[in-house]
Amino acid sequence: MTGSSVPYQRIWVFSDLHLADTNSFLYGAFIDALSEPENDQDAVVFAGDIFEIFVGNSTYFHQKHQGFITALKTLSRKKVALYYIEGNHDFHLKKAFGEIPVQIFDAEVVIGSIYIAHGDLVDQSDSGYLRMRKFFRSAGFKKFVELLPGKAVEWIGETIARTHEQKEGDLSFEPGSVPSVRKIFRAYAEEKKRQGFDFIILGHCHDLDDLQPFYFNMGYPPVHRQFLYYSSESNSFKRRNFSGN
């Protein structure tokens, strides 16, 4: 771990929104939340799968998500620190935001005593997913994507992705049971805590979970309608509802 303090007064963390419909409540509430950070003492972390599909530096995605790009430009003018951890639905983003100073990370980021990861590398026993991830992140696939129209990339991504109904099915656990995915993610968080991190934030598995006060899983915002917010005043992370929920 590098550093033991949190270098910002406020931090917003978003993950697993899987935004597709720019007219949806969640999309609008997300853009509204991005208006809150004010200056260089604030940071925003996009912890992967913000979009249902956003791959590469395509004009199509820029035009479709112009509201998000505009919000990033505004945050940049305010000198808000911007971190983007690539997920399994949004990757090859190194050049996606042009001159907007968004720091892009492949899997995880450390901010002082905070460890944040998308979480798709937590379960190392899922060899099928790990092989698929390696393929999609490869230079060859990146070049292939660059040759396709953005609309075609979106169609391929949505075809490969699980349906929303399947995702919501992931949230159904037997009453009183501790699902295996929760055990795996909690064990990972506890190991990071032993390494010296004060806060560990993970996503990807859509399991709304926490071990107070150090571990938080982002859950599945299309259902849970929540994100995480850190304040130096309380030196803690809290779950916040998207406005209007």
C-alpha positions as CSV (number, residue, x, y, z in Angstrom):
1,M,0.0,0.0,0.0
2,T,1.3,3.5,-0.8
3,G,0.3,6.2,1.7
4,S,-2.0,6.0,4.7
5,S,-4.1,9.1,4.4
6,V,-6.9,10.1,2.1
7,P,-5.7,13.0,-0.1
8,Y,-9.2,14.4,-0.8
9,Q,-11.9,15.9,1.3
10,R,-14.7,14.3,-0.7
11,I,-14.9,11.3,-3.0
12,W,-17.7,10.0,-5.2
13,V,-17.6,6.4,-6.3
14,F,-19.8,4.9,-9.0
15,S,-19.8,1.4,-10.4
16,D,-22.0,-1.1,-12.2
17,L,-24.6,1.3,-13.5
18,H,-24.7,-0.4,-16.9
19,L,-26.1,2.7,-18.5
20,A,-27.7,2.2,-21.9
21,D,-30.8,4.4,-22.2
22,T,-29.7,8.0,-22.0
23,N,-33.3,9.0,-21.1
24,S,-33.6,6.7,-18.1
25,F,-34.0,7.9,-14.5
26,L,-30.6,6.4,-13.5
27,Y,-28.7,8.1,-16.4
28,G,-30.2,11.5,-15.4
29,A,-29.6,11.0,-11.7
30,F,-26.0,10.0,-12.4
31,I,-25.3,13.1,-14.4
32,D,-27.0,15.2,-11.7
33,A,-24.7,13.6,-9.1
34,L,-21.7,14.6,-11.2
35,S,-22.6,18.2,-10.7
36,E,-21.8,18.0,-6.9
37,P,-18.0,18.0,-6.9
38,E,-16.6,21.5,-6.7
39,N,-12.8,21.8,-6.7
40,D,-9.4,20.1,-6.4
41,Q,-10.2,18.7,-3.0
42,D,-12.8,16.5,-4.6
43,A,-12.4,13.3,-6.6
44,V,-14.7,11.1,-8.7
45,V,-14.0,7.4,-9.3
46,F,-15.7,5.5,-12.1
47,A,-15.1,1.9,-11.0
48,G,-16.1,0.1,-14.1
49,D,-19.3,-1.0,-16.0
50,I,-20.6,2.6,-15.9
51,F,-22.1,1.8,-19.3
52,E,-23.7,-1.3,-20.7
53,I,-21.1,-0.9,-23.5
54,F,-18.4,1.7,-24.1
55,V,-15.4,0.3,-25.9
56,G,-12.6,2.2,-27.5
57,N,-12.5,5.8,-28.9
58,S,-15.6,5.7,-31.1
59,T,-17.4,8.8,-32.3
60,Y,-20.6,6.9,-31.9
61,F,-20.1,6.5,-28.1
62,H,-19.0,10.1,-27.7
63,Q,-22.2,11.3,-29.4
64,K,-24.5,8.9,-27.6
65,H,-23.0,9.8,-24.2
66,Q,-22.5,13.5,-24.8
67,G,-24.1,14.3,-21.5
68,F,-21.3,12.3,-19.7
69,I,-18.5,13.8,-21.8
70,T,-19.9,17.3,-21.0
71,A,-20.0,16.5,-17.3
72,L,-16.4,15.3,-17.4
73,K,-15.3,18.6,-19.1
74,T,-17.1,20.6,-16.4
75,L,-15.4,18.5,-13.6
76,S,-12.1,19.0,-15.3
77,R,-12.5,22.8,-15.4
78,K,-13.3,22.6,-11.6
79,K,-10.0,20.7,-11.2
80,V,-11.8,17.7,-9.7
81,A,-9.6,14.6,-9.9
82,L,-11.0,11.9,-12.2
83,Y,-10.3,8.2,-12.0
84,Y,-11.7,5.5,-14.3
85,I,-11.2,1.8,-13.7
86,E,-12.1,-0.2,-16.7
87,G,-14.7,-2.9,-16.3
88,N,-15.8,-5.8,-18.4
89,H,-18.3,-3.5,-20.3
90,D,-16.1,-0.4,-20.7
91,F,-12.5,-0.8,-21.7
92,H,-9.8,0.2,-24.2
93,L,-10.5,3.8,-22.9
94,K,-6.9,5.2,-22.9
95,K,-7.8,7.6,-25.7
96,A,-11.5,7.8,-25.2
97,F,-11.7,11.1,-23.4
98,G,-9.2,13.1,-25.5
99,E,-7.7,16.0,-23.5
100,I,-9.9,15.6,-20.5
101,P,-7.5,14.5,-17.7
102,V,-9.2,11.2,-16.8
103,Q,-6.7,8.7,-15.3
104,I,-7.5,5.3,-16.7
105,F,-6.7,2.1,-14.8
106,D,-6.9,-1.5,-16.0
107,A,-8.3,-3.1,-12.8
108,E,-7.7,-1.2,-9.6
109,V,-6.6,2.1,-8.1
110,V,-5.1,3.1,-4.8
111,I,-6.0,6.5,-3.4
112,G,-4.1,7.0,-0.2
113,S,-5.5,4.4,2.2
114,I,-8.3,3.5,-0.1
115,Y,-8.3,0.5,-2.4
116,I,-10.9,0.4,-5.2
117,A,-11.2,-2.3,-7.9
118,H,-13.9,-3.1,-10.4
119,G,-13.7,-6.6,-8.9
120,D,-13.7,-8.8,-12.0
121,L,-10.3,-10.2,-11.0
122,V,-11.3,-11.1,-7.5
123,D,-12.5,-14.7,-8.3
124,Q,-9.4,-16.3,-9.8
125,S,-11.2,-19.6,-10.0
126,D,-13.4,-18.3,-12.8
127,S,-11.0,-19.4,-15.6
128,G,-13.6,-19.0,-18.4
129,Y,-14.2,-15.4,-17.5
130,L,-10.4,-14.7,-17.1
131,R,-9.7,-16.1,-20.6
132,M,-12.5,-14.0,-22.1
133,R,-11.2,-10.9,-20.3
134,K,-7.7,-11.5,-21.6
135,F,-9.1,-11.8,-25.2
136,F,-11.2,-8.6,-25.0
137,R,-8.3,-6.6,-23.5
138,S,-5.8,-7.8,-26.2
139,A,-4.2,-5.5,-28.7
140,G,-5.7,-7.7,-31.5
141,F,-9.3,-7.2,-30.3
142,K,-8.6,-3.4,-29.8
143,K,-7.6,-3.2,-33.5
144,F,-10.6,-5.2,-34.5
145,V,-12.9,-2.8,-32.6
146,E,-11.2,0.2,-34.2
147,L,-12.3,-1.1,-37.6
148,L,-15.9,-1.5,-36.7
149,P,-18.6,1.2,-36.6
150,G,-19.6,2.1,-33.0
151,K,-23.1,0.8,-33.5
152,A,-21.8,-2.6,-34.5
153,V,-19.5,-2.7,-31.4
154,E,-22.5,-1.8,-29.3
155,W,-24.6,-4.6,-30.9
156,I,-21.8,-7.2,-30.3
157,G,-21.4,-6.1,-26.7
158,E,-25.0,-6.3,-25.9
159,T,-25.3,-9.7,-27.6
160,I,-22.4,-11.1,-25.5
161,A,-23.5,-9.4,-22.3
162,R,-26.0,-11.1,-20.0
163,T,-29.5,-9.8,-20.1
164,H,-30.9,-7.5,-17.4
165,E,-33.2,-10.3,-16.2
166,Q,-30.2,-12.6,-15.7
167,K,-28.4,-9.8,-13.8
168,E,-31.3,-9.3,-11.5
169,G,-31.4,-13.0,-11.0
170,D,-27.9,-12.8,-9.6
171,L,-29.4,-10.8,-6.7
172,S,-31.7,-13.6,-5.5
173,F,-30.1,-15.4,-2.6
174,E,-31.7,-17.9,-0.2
175,P,-32.8,-16.3,3.0
176,G,-30.2,-16.6,5.7
177,S,-27.6,-17.9,3.3
178,V,-24.2,-16.5,2.5
179,P,-23.7,-16.9,-1.3
180,S,-20.3,-18.2,-2.4
181,V,-19.6,-15.0,-4.3
182,R,-20.0,-13.0,-1.1
183,K,-17.6,-15.3,0.7
184,I,-15.0,-14.8,-2.1
185,F,-15.3,-11.0,-2.2
186,R,-15.3,-10.7,1.6
187,A,-12.2,-12.8,1.9
188,Y,-10.5,-10.6,-0.7
189,A,-11.5,-7.5,1.2
190,E,-10.2,-8.9,4.5
191,E,-6.8,-9.7,2.8
192,K,-6.6,-6.1,1.6
193,K,-7.4,-4.9,5.1
194,R,-4.5,-7.0,6.4
195,Q,-2.3,-5.3,3.9
196,G,-3.1,-2.0,5.6
197,F,-5.9,-0.4,3.6
198,D,-8.5,1.5,5.6
199,F,-11.2,1.1,3.0
200,I,-11.8,-1.5,0.3
201,I,-14.4,-1.0,-2.4
202,L,-15.3,-3.6,-5.0
203,G,-18.0,-4.1,-7.6
204,H,-18.7,-6.4,-10.5
205,C,-20.7,-9.2,-8.7
206,H,-23.8,-6.9,-8.1
207,D,-23.9,-8.1,-4.5
208,L,-24.9,-5.2,-2.3
209,D,-22.7,-6.0,0.7
210,D,-20.4,-4.5,3.3
211,L,-18.3,-5.2,6.3
212,Q,-18.4,-2.1,8.4
213,P,-16.5,0.1,8.4
214,F,-13.9,-1.0,5.9
215,Y,-15.5,-3.0,3.0
216,F,-18.2,-2.0,0.5
217,N,-19.5,-3.8,-2.5
218,M,-21.2,-1.4,-5.0
219,G,-24.2,-3.7,-5.6
220,Y,-26.3,-3.2,-8.8
221,P,-27.5,0.5,-9.1
222,P,-30.2,-0.3,-11.7
223,V,-31.9,-2.1,-8.8
224,H,-30.3,-0.7,-5.6
225,R,-30.1,3.0,-6.9
226,Q,-27.0,3.7,-4.7
227,F,-23.5,5.0,-5.0
228,L,-20.7,5.6,-2.4
229,Y,-19.6,9.0,-0.9
230,Y,-16.6,9.7,1.3
231,S,-16.2,12.7,3.5
232,S,-13.0,13.6,5.4
233,E,-15.2,15.1,8.1
234,S,-16.5,11.7,9.1
235,N,-13.5,9.8,7.6
236,S,-15.9,7.2,6.3
237,F,-17.8,6.0,3.2
238,K,-21.6,6.2,3.2
239,R,-24.1,4.8,0.7
240,R,-26.2,7.5,-0.9
241,N,-29.3,7.2,-3.0
242,F,-29.5,8.7,-6.5
243,S,-31.6,11.8,-6.4
244,G,-35.3,11.1,-6.8
245,N,-35.1,7.6,-5.4
